[in-house]
Amino acid sequence: MISAFLLLSAPSVLAADDSYDVFIPISKYIAAGDAESLSAWFADNLEISLLSSTSNSSKSQATQILKFFFEKHKPRSFSINHTAAGQNSKYALGSLSSGGESFMVTIFVSMCGQSYKIQQLKIDYVR
């Protein structure tokens, strides 16, 4: 009975750990305002939405857009509030604090080859 429980619960435990691990380095780079290091997680083309301005960008364009954002809004802290996973994709919702401003961050990643890459990054004011 106990072994059946462990066998049935193991996949959900592994999935939860896996979804969390994907966002550990991503979170670290957002908290540090390090667009260059964060860009290693970008897909070749991704959707980036900053303060209601959305664009489909190349990896290098998205890096420059995010660098400019971090220059204007120096991060003080970042935390992941929620994660979820689907087949070959995951997302996270987080809170970014920058001085007196608070932002909601949404990150969508999907499996590209052997690793996850950011397909969409959205940062908007908390309303």
N, C-alpha and C positions, 0 to 999 in steps of 0.2 A: 504494500500500500504506500509506504513512504517513498520507495524507489519510483513508483508510478507518478507520484506527485512531483518528485524532483525532475523526472524525465519530461513531464508535461510543462513544468514551469521554467525549465532551463532556456528554451528558445526566447521567451519574453525577457528574461534577465539578460541574456546575451545581446538581444536587440537594443535594450535600453542602454547597456554599457556602450555598444557600438555607436548609437546615435549621440551619446554624450561625448565620446572621444573625438568625433569628427569636429565638434565645435570648440574643443579646448584651445588649439592653436589659433583658430579664427577669432575667438573671444579675446585672447591675449593681444593679438595685433590691433583689434578695434580699440581695446582699452588703452593701448599705448599710442593710438593715433598713427600707426605705422602702415601707411597705404602700400608701401613698396613690398614689405613682407607679406601683407595680406593678399597682394596680387598673385602670389604663388598659388593661391587657392582659386583664382578666377578661371572660368572657362575661357576659351579663345574669344568668344563673343558672349556678352551677358547683358541683362537688363539692369540698369542702375537708376534708382529713383531717389533723389535727394530733395527734400522739402517740396514735394509735389512736382518736381521737374524730372520727367522720365526720359531716358534715352537708351537705345540699343547701342552698345559700344563695344569696341575691341578691348582686349585686355589692357593695352597701353593707354587707351583713352579713358577707360574706367579708373585706372590707377591715378591719372592726372586729375580727374574730377574729384576723386576721393581725397587726394592730397590737398586740394584747394579747400574742400570741406573741413578737413582736420586742421588746417591753418586758421580758419575762421572760428572753428568750434573745437578747441583743444579738449580732448576727453579727460575727464577726471575719474570716471569709473564706468565700467560696463559689466552687466551681468545677464546671463541667459535666464529667462523666466519660464520658458516652456519649450519642449522639443517634441517632435513627432516624426514618424517614419512611415513611408509607403514603400512600394516595390521600387528599389533602386533610386529612391529619393528621400530626402529628409528636410525638415525645416526647423527653424528656431525663431523664437520671439525673444527679444532682449530689450533692456533699458540702458540707455546711454545718458550719462550726466556730463554736461559741459558748462562749467561755471554755474550760472543761474538758470540754464536751459536744460530741458529734459526731452529726450527723443525716444521714440519707439523704433526698434530695428527689427526688420524681418529678413531672414536669410534662407534662401532655397538652394539646396545642393542636390546634384544628381551624380550617379555613377558614370564616370568617363574612363573607360579602360579599367585600370586597377585601383583608381582612387576617386574620391568625391571632389567635385569642382563646383564653385558657386555659379549658379545660373542666373540668380536674381538677388539683388541687395537693395533694400529699401530702408531709408532713414527719413523719418518725419517727426514733426513736433508732436508731443503728447498733448492731446486736446481734452 
